[in-house]
């Protein structure tokens, strides 16, 4: 009797374990099922990825050229953005997408710098975190992991709608923002004129890449352990298969090498990459 009871208990335990295992698998999307942006967001769980992004050096930026605005998003909500308005009316718009820190003063400064270099264009630096700005890796991890594809796409779609139906759209972003720069370009449809992405996760669906309507400039780091040279090479193959134009610039640097607040900052490489990006954007706005 005792042996029979023990056997039944063991069988019950095994049944509960298997049930729990299947439930967990059902709740956790497989790597293949996740989008490229969701896969990138998963890096927020990796301590070594966070180690590549030490807390940014405190920085305050204030410019009369830019101001915060509010616009409606496609999910029925609203969001804020940093806008640098062109001095003269123009339909040229550059959408700027921040790193995993959020829309901080470094990004606002970059928005103003880009307009200074590009001339008479409008800049919209979006806020994918809805007002949250991280100043530590832990906070940045929380923000990046809590950002859903649906909300990000609603914010980017809202920015494109804010620019107007006649707007000529280009996008630029770094790290997490590099991935979303490409996604914003996919959303922009026929209004798209160009896309710049710095060391962001590429879109891996050739079918989606086929819907791009403009060239892409990808700036990557050969020492990047996440957006590796192999990932970049696959992106080149995928863009070729999609019949789309891609220019890739690889630097012998680490992830986030273009961020002046990062210890991996490579000033000369960042300056060169910025010049290439500006020339690319200028050409496509003509």
Secondary structure, DSSP 8 states (H G I E B T S, - for coil): -HHHHHHHHHHHHHHHHHHHHHHHHHHS--TTTS-HHHHHHGGGG-HHHHHTS----------TTEEEEEEE-TTS-EEEEEEE--SS---EEEEEE--TT-S-HHHHHHHHHHHHHH-S-EEEEE-TTTT---SSHHHHHHHHHH--HHHHHHHHHHHHHHH-TT-EEEEEEETHHHHHHHHHHHHHGGGEEEEEEES------HHHHTT--S-EEEEEETT-SSS-HHHHHHHHHHHHHHT--EEEEEESS-TTTT-TTSTT--HHHHHHHHHHHHHHHHHHH-
